[in-house]
Amino acid sequence: MSEARVAVRKTYKLFIGGKFPRSESGRSYIAQDANVALASRKDVRDAVVAARAAVKGWSGATAYNRGQILYRVAEMLEGRRDQFVGLGLSAGEVDEAIDRWVWYAGWSDKITQVYGGANPVAGPYFNLSAPEPTGVVGLAAPPSFLGLVSVIAPAIVTGNTAIVLAAKDAPLAAVTLAEVLATSDLPGGVVNILTGDPAETAPWLAAHMDVNAIDLTAVTDPALATSLEEAAAGNLKRVLRPPLTAPDWSADPGLTRMTAYLETKTVWHPKGI
């Protein structure tokens, strides 16, 4: 008889620039009965570099194209639904997360029409306002899978790129989502996912001068949230503050999370005679 086979133990790695590197520090930790990479300050810097490099191509893509890619993510999620359920997620939450991707995908070519437009002015001019992406967004992700999707999708559908700090105690859904993103036509660097302790990595992300906005919704420590907001002031980042009460991720998401990472560009143009 052959010897019993030894299964290959999976180490969940980081997701930076479309690749899956180990932490440059070589550190890992145990979460959800798995070995997970423990991100370092250098990993944060690498993720910011990757996100910044992806801004031009992603923001320059047509809104229709971005929507098609997000819809492709939803298709891939549907195909791997059982895998996410196998991580301990409820089937209902996984279904809601997939539907949330589809919902945001549909907004890709509509948000400009809702949030921009022609402004009434005196004189022979056209005055037009149009939303543009802010740039690189840092996201502290909540532990729920629906919450994770609900912070990533609105940031990237409008043309921003993202660095996601996965929840320390529940990182497997985030890294498994990274495996979906890597095979969903999403350009490398548009989404970068770091596992580990957000209390360690978030201060470096908040203070980084090449990050344009930061979402603190999932930061539950008031002292940490305050220090991150102070650090973000160094280059006047947009800050989405933690809510006073725990968010209901199943509720209608509205447009707030999309418009939070948009800048309004207004142009004047003379009318023809």
Secondary structure, 3 states (H helix, E strand, C coil): CCCCCCCCCCEECCEECCECCCCCCCCEEEECCEEEECCCHHHHHHHHHHHHHHHHHHHHCCHHHHHHHHHHHHHHHHHCHHHHHCCCCCHHHHHHHHHHHHHHHHHCCCHHHHHCEEECCCCCEEEEEEEEECCEEEEECCCCHHHHHHHHHHHHHCCCEEEEECCCCCCHHHHHHHHHHCCCCCCCCCEEEECCCHHHHHHHHHHCCCCCEEECCCCCCHHHHHHHHHHHHHHCCEEECCCCCCCCCCCCCCCHHHHCCEEEEEEEEECCC
